[in-house]
Amino acid sequence: MQKSFLLFCFLNLVPLYSQQVISGKIHDQDNNPLEGVNVYIEGSVEGSTTDINGVFSFTTNHSGGLVLNASYIGFQDYSMTIVDGKYTELNITLIEAANNLDEVFIKPGLYSLGKSRTVENMNSLDIVMTGSSNGDIYGALQSLPGTQKVGEDGKLYIRGGEDRETQTYIDGMHVLVPYTSNGQQIPSRSRFSPFLFKGINFSLGGYEVEYGQALSSVLPMETKDLSSDKKYGVNFSPLSIGGGGTYSQGKTSLSAAINLTNLSLYNELFPDNYEWKKNYSQSIGEFQFKKETGKFGLFKFYTSFDQTAFIQNITNSFTPLNQRSFDLDERNYYINSTYQTKTKSGMQFFIGASLSKVKSNYINATIQGDQFFEENGEMHFKAKIKNSFNSVYKLNFGIETYLRKYENTYIDTLGIRRQNLSVEPNIFSIFLDNQLKISNKMFASVSGRSEYSTYNDAYTFSPVVSLSYINEPLQISGVYGNYYQNPENKIMVSSQSPLKPEYATHYIFSTSYHLQNRLLRVEAYYKNYHNLSWIENEVYTSNGYGYSKGFDVYFSDDQTFKNLSYTLSFSNNYSKRLYKNYPILSTPTFSTQINSSLNLKYYIPKFKSFVGVTNTFSSGRPYHNPNETGYINGLTKNYHSLDMNVTFLLKKNVILYTSLSNVLGRENIYGYSFSEITTDGSYLSNPITASRKRFFYLGLFISLKNSTSYDVSNF
C-alpha cells in the first residue's frame, strides 16, 4: 500500500492552465440579491454559489461558448448561453416558482445529494465525487440516511429490508439484475455508469404506485436526452480500459461504449486474501439511439451486454481438504426502449418495453465437481398517461405487465441431474395516481395499484395516501401505503405449493427545512411485514412476519464554507423478522441499528481539483453463535471506514480520478462462520471480512474533443 499512498500524494502536483473568470450578480424580480444560488457550467465540475450580495465569481478552463446554469429553491431553473469574451458582469434575474402541482415536489422518503436540490436528484458528478463511491452508483447512495452497510456484497439494504426489496428502474422500465456478479466477500457494483444518467432519484419508502414489486424502496434513473454534440473519448486504469462516443446529427444521436475490466495486474500489485485460479474479468458493451420526433416526441433505445468470469479457489479453514475452485461464467443482457410525447394541451403519453436476461453457470458450486445452472428472464411492458387538468388536479394512469421466467438445474459430482426447477410468475397491473392541491400550501395524493400474479392466482390492491404542507422553507409530509412483492425465485421454485404475495405497510412522517443552501430533514418510519416466506415444519409457508422502525436525520450545507459542501446523515433502525429458516422472531443478520455518514466535497481552485471524503460508521452486525443460547445472539464490533477520492481537471479535456477506500486500514468484521461440532462440544469460528483492507483506483479519462471535459465514453 506504500505504492498507493506515494502515487496518491504525487497526483497533487498538477500544473496550472490559463483560466477565464466568470462573474456576475443574481437577484429576484424585485431586484433583491439572492444568497446561496448554485451557479455552474453545464457538463462540467466548475461552478460557485452567490454570496450575501448575490455576487458569484469563479475561474474556468473553458474557452468559447458555454452554457451557464443557475438553480435555487423556490425559483425556476435558469440557463443562459455565454459567447466567447463575455464572461463577466453577468446580470441574472430568477423568477419565483409558483406552488402548483407541476412544480411542487411531494416525495416523503426521498433524499438527494449535490447541487441539484430543486429537483431533488443526484447527478453523475455528485456520485463520482462521493468519497465512498469508487465511481459506483450504489456506493454513493450508501452515504444517505436509511441505508445499512453490508460490506461483503455492496448491495442496497434499506431501512431493515433485504437487498431484493429495492428495485431499480431506467427510464421507467425495470432492471431485473442491476448488480455485477461478485466472488466471495467481494462487493458488487452497479452495471451502469453514473454518466449515463441525467438524474438519479432514490425513494426510501412511500414511493409512487407506478412502481411495483418492491417492499422497501425504488431507484428510478433517467438517461440523458438527445445529445447535440459529437463526443469521443477513452479511459484507462490499472483495472480497465474503455472508450466510446456519441455521433449527433439534427434530431438524432447514436452512442456506443465498451469497457474491459481485468484484475490480473491489480491483484499482482495489491494481492487480496484469496487465491485466484482465473482473475476476475468483465466485458461491457453499450449502445444507445435517441431521436426527437415532432415538437414534443422523444424516442430512446438502450441496450447493454456484460459477461463476467472468474475462478476463485475457496478453502474451508476448518476442513482444509474440502477445497473447490468456484468457477463463474455469467452473461447479462438488457434492452430498454421508450417513447414519450405530449399534446399541445399538455397531456403526456409514455410507452415502454424492456428485456432482461441473466444466464449464470457455476462449476464447483458447493463442492468440487458439481454444477449449478441458473437462468432468469423478464419482459416488461408499460403504458401511461399524465395530465394536469387544471391547477388543482393532476392524474397519472397506467398499465404494465411483467412476463417472467426463472429456472435452475443442479448436477452432482457423478453427473446426475438432481434438480431441474422452473417458475413463471407473470404479473399484470394497473395504477392510478391522483394529486390534489387542497390550498396554496396543502397538497395531497390518493393513489392505488392493483396486481394479478399467475404464480399464486392472487389479486392485490395497494393504496397509497400522502399529505404535504409546504410553506417554504418548511415542508411537512406524511404517507401511508401498502407494497407487494412475490417471494424470491429460489423459494418459489422449491415451495411445495404457491405462496401468498409478501407485503409491507409503510408509515412515514417527514419534515424538512431548506434555507440558503442548507437542508435539515428528519423522518420517522414504521414498516409492518406480512406473509413472509417461512419454513414451518420443514415446509415453506406464508406465515412469516416482521417489522422495521426507526428515524433518519439528514443535514446538508453548501453555503457556510467557501468551496466546501458537506452532508451528515444519521439513522436509527430496529427490526425483527420471522422468516426463511428463523426459528424465532429475530433481528436479521444484515440489519444494523446505528448508521451514520459524514460526506465532504472540497474544491481547490488552484489545482482545479475536487476532494471527496466520506467517514462511515455502523454499529455491530447481528450473527448466530452456536456456542451460546438463543438465536442470532451475537454482535460484531462496530464498522468504521474512512474513504476519499480526488478528481483533477488536468486539461479542458482530461480528467484524472483517484480514490482510496478504508484509508485507515481498519479490519471490519461482517459476521462469523463456524465449524462443525468438535470433540469437546464447542464450535470454532472465523471472522467474515473483506477480501482486502483497502482498494485503490486511478483512472484517466480523455475526451478526444479539446473543448469538452470527459463524459463521452459514457454518453
RANORQUI-V615153 format. One record per residue. SS is DSSP state (H for helix, E for strand, - for the rest). NEAR is the number of other ideal C-beta (glycine too) atoms within 10 Angstrom. Layout:
[[SS & NEAR] [SS & NEAR]]
//
This chain:
[[- & 14] [H & 6] [H & 10] [H & 18] [H & 13] [H & 10] [H & 13] [H & 19] [H & 9] [H & 9] [- & 17] [- & 13] [- & 7] [- & 17] [- & 8] [- & 9] [- & 12] [- & 7] [- & 14] [E & 16] [E & 10] [E & 24] [E & 15] [E & 20] [E & 18] [E & 25] [E & 17] [- & 16] [- & 10] [- & 7] [- & 8] [- & 9] [E & 15] [- & 21] [- & 18] [- & 19] [- & 24] [E & 23] [E & 25] [E & 22] [E & 18] [- & 11] [- & 17] [- & 19] [- & 17] [- & 21] [E & 20] [E & 20] [E & 23] [- & 26] [- & 16] [- & 10] [- & 12] [- & 20] [E & 14] [E & 23] [E & 14] [E & 19] [E & 18] [E & 19] [- & 18] [- & 21] [- & 14] [- & 9] [- & 11] [E & 22] [E & 13] [E & 21] [E & 17] [E & 24] [E & 19] [- & 25] [- & 17] [- & 16] [E & 19] [- & 14] [- & 15] [E & 17] [E & 10] [E & 12] [E & 9] [E & 18] [- & 9] [- & 11] [- & 9] [- & 10] [- & 18] [- & 11] [- & 8] [E & 17] [E & 8] [E & 18] [E & 14] [- & 20] [- & 11] [E & 13] [- & 17] [- & 11] [- & 17] [- & 15] [- & 18] [- & 12] [- & 11] [- & 18] [- & 16] [- & 17] [- & 22] [- & 28] [- & 25] [E & 22] [E & 26] [- & 26] [- & 26] [- & 22] [- & 21] [- & 21] [H & 19] [H & 19] [H & 13] [- & 14] [- & 22] [E & 25] [- & 19] [H & 22] [H & 22] [H & 22] [H & 25] [H & 27] [- & 26] [- & 33] [- & 29] [- & 26] [- & 27] [- & 21] [- & 22] [- & 23] [H & 27] [H & 22] [H & 25] [H & 29] [H & 26] [- & 25] [- & 24] [- & 24] [- & 25] [- & 30] [E & 26] [- & 24] [- & 23] [- & 23] [- & 20] [- & 21] [- & 15] [- & 21] [- & 20] [- & 30] [- & 26] [E & 28] [- & 29] [- & 29] [- & 29] [- & 20] [H & 18] [H & 17] [H & 23] [E & 25] [E & 22] [E & 21] [E & 23] [E & 24] [- & 19] [- & 22] [E & 23] [E & 24] [E & 23] [- & 22] [- & 19] [- & 25] [E & 19] [- & 22] [- & 23] [- & 19] [- & 18] [- & 13] [- & 17] [- & 22] [- & 21] [- & 19] [- & 22] [E & 26] [- & 21] [- & 24] [- & 23] [H & 22] [H & 21] [H & 24] [E & 24] [E & 15] [E & 17] [E & 24] [- & 21] [E & 27] [E & 22] [- & 30] [- & 29] [- & 27] [- & 26] [- & 18] [- & 23] [- & 22] [- & 20] [- & 21] [- & 21] [- & 24] [- & 22] [- & 28] [E & 27] [E & 26] [E & 24] [E & 22] [E & 24] [E & 17] [E & 19] [- & 20] [- & 12] [- & 16] [- & 20] [- & 10] [- & 13] [- & 15] [E & 23] [E & 15] [E & 25] [E & 17] [E & 21] [E & 14] [E & 19] [- & 17] [- & 20] [E & 18] [E & 14] [E & 20] [E & 18] [E & 22] [E & 21] [E & 25] [E & 14] [E & 16] [E & 8] [- & 9] [- & 15] [E & 15] [E & 23] [E & 17] [E & 24] [E & 16] [E & 24] [E & 15] [E & 20] [E & 14] [E & 19] [E & 17] [- & 20] [H & 14] [H & 12] [H & 21] [H & 17] [H & 10] [H & 11] [- & 17] [- & 12] [- & 17] [- & 11] [- & 17] [E & 13] [E & 17] [E & 11] [E & 14] [E & 16] [E & 23] [E & 15] [E & 22] [E & 15] [E & 21] [E & 15] [E & 23] [E & 17] [E & 22] [E & 15] [E & 22] [E & 16] [E & 16] [E & 12] [- & 9] [- & 8] [- & 14] [E & 14] [E & 16] [E & 17] [E & 22] [E & 15] [E & 23] [E & 16] [E & 21] [E & 16] [E & 21] [E & 16] [E & 21] [E & 17] [E & 22] [E & 18] [E & 21] [E & 15] [E & 15] [E & 13] [- & 14] [- & 10] [- & 15] [- & 10] [- & 8] [- & 6] [- & 12] [E & 14] [E & 18] [E & 15] [E & 19] [E & 17] [E & 20] [E & 15] [E & 19] [E & 17] [E & 25] [E & 17] [E & 24] [E & 17] [E & 24] [E & 17] [E & 20] [E & 16] [E & 18] [E & 17] [E & 17] [- & 10] [- & 7] [- & 8] [- & 12] [- & 14] [E & 15] [E & 16] [E & 19] [E & 15] [E & 22] [E & 16] [E & 25] [E & 17] [E & 21] [E & 18] [E & 19] [E & 15] [E & 19] [E & 16] [E & 18] [E & 18] [- & 21] [- & 20] [- & 14] [- & 11] [- & 14] [- & 14] [- & 18] [E & 18] [E & 16] [E & 16] [E & 18] [E & 16] [E & 18] [E & 17] [E & 22] [E & 18] [E & 22] [E & 15] [E & 23] [E & 14] [E & 19] [E & 14] [E & 18] [E & 16] [E & 17] [E & 12] [E & 9] [- & 12] [- & 14] [E & 13] [E & 21] [E & 14] [E & 20] [E & 15] [E & 20] [E & 13] [E & 23] [E & 16] [E & 22] [E & 16] [E & 23] [E & 16] [E & 21] [E & 16] [E & 20] [E & 15] [E & 18] [E & 18] [- & 14] [- & 12] [- & 8] [- & 9] [- & 8] [E & 10] [E & 10] [E & 12] [E & 12] [E & 14] [E & 13] [E & 21] [- & 13] [- & 22] [- & 15] [E & 23] [E & 16] [E & 22] [E & 14] [E & 23] [E & 15] [E & 20] [E & 14] [E & 20] [E & 14] [E & 18] [- & 12] [- & 9] [- & 11] [- & 16] [E & 13] [E & 25] [E & 14] [E & 25] [E & 14] [E & 19] [E & 17] [E & 25] [E & 17] [E & 22] [E & 15] [E & 22] [- & 15] [- & 18] [- & 19] [- & 8] [E & 15] [E & 11] [E & 20] [E & 10] [E & 19] [E & 14] [E & 21] [E & 14] [E & 23] [E & 18] [E & 21] [E & 15] [E & 18] [E & 11] [- & 14] [- & 15] [E & 13] [E & 22] [E & 16] [E & 23] [E & 17] [E & 23] [E & 15] [E & 25] [E & 18] [E & 27] [E & 25] [E & 21] [- & 24] [- & 26] [- & 14] [H & 20] [H & 13] [H & 18] [H & 21] [H & 17] [H & 12] [- & 19] [- & 8] [- & 9] [- & 18] [- & 23] [- & 19] [- & 22] [E & 23] [E & 17] [E & 25] [E & 16] [E & 25] [E & 16] [E & 22] [E & 16] [E & 24] [E & 16] [E & 18] [E & 15] [E & 18] [E & 15] [- & 19] [- & 21] [E & 15] [E & 20] [E & 16] [E & 20] [E & 16] [E & 26] [E & 15] [E & 24] [E & 15] [E & 25] [E & 15] [E & 24] [E & 17] [E & 20] [E & 23] [E & 20] [E & 22] [E & 17] [E & 11] [- & 5] [- & 6] [E & 10] [E & 20] [E & 17] [E & 21] [E & 16] [E & 23] [E & 17] [E & 23] [E & 16] [E & 25] [E & 17] [E & 21] [E & 15] [E & 25] [E & 15] [E & 22] [E & 16] [E & 22] [E & 16] [E & 20] [E & 17] [E & 12] [E & 11] [- & 11] [- & 14] [E & 14] [E & 23] [E & 16] [E & 24] [E & 17] [E & 24] [E & 17] [E & 24] [E & 16] [E & 25] [E & 12] [E & 22] [E & 19] [E & 23] [E & 17] [- & 23] [E & 15] [- & 8] [- & 21] [- & 10] [- & 9] [- & 14] [E & 20] [- & 22] [- & 22] [- & 17] [- & 21] [- & 24] [- & 26] [- & 19] [E & 16] [E & 26] [E & 16] [E & 25] [E & 17] [E & 26] [E & 18] [E & 25] [E & 17] [E & 20] [E & 14] [H & 13] [H & 8] [H & 18] [- & 24] [E & 21] [E & 21] [E & 19] [E & 23] [E & 19] [E & 24] [E & 20] [E & 24] [E & 17] [E & 23] [- & 18] [- & 16] [- & 29] [E & 19] [E & 20] [- & 16] [- & 16] [- & 14] [- & 12] [- & 9] [- & 7] [- & 10] [- & 14] [- & 19] [- & 14] [E & 18] [E & 15] [- & 20] [- & 13] [- & 15] [E & 21] [E & 14] [E & 24] [E & 19] [E & 25] [E & 18] [E & 25] [E & 24] [E & 22] [E & 19] [E & 22] [E & 19] [E & 16] [- & 19] [- & 19] [E & 16] [E & 25] [E & 19] [E & 22] [E & 21] [E & 26] [E & 22] [E & 23] [- & 20] [- & 19] [- & 11] [- & 10] [- & 15] [- & 10] [- & 22] [E & 18] [E & 20] [E & 19] [E & 17] [E & 14] [E & 16] [- & 15] [- & 9] [- & 11] [- & 10] [- & 5] [- & 5] [- & 7] [- & 12] [- & 15] [- & 14] [E & 17] [E & 12] [E & 14] [E & 18] [E & 16] [- & 21] [- & 18] [- & 19] [- & 18] [- & 18] [E & 20] [E & 22] [E & 18] [E & 18] [E & 20] [E & 16] [E & 25] [E & 19] [E & 22] [- & 16] [- & 16] [- & 10] [- & 13] [- & 19] [- & 22] [- & 25] [- & 22] [- & 28] [- & 27] [- & 25] [- & 25]]
//
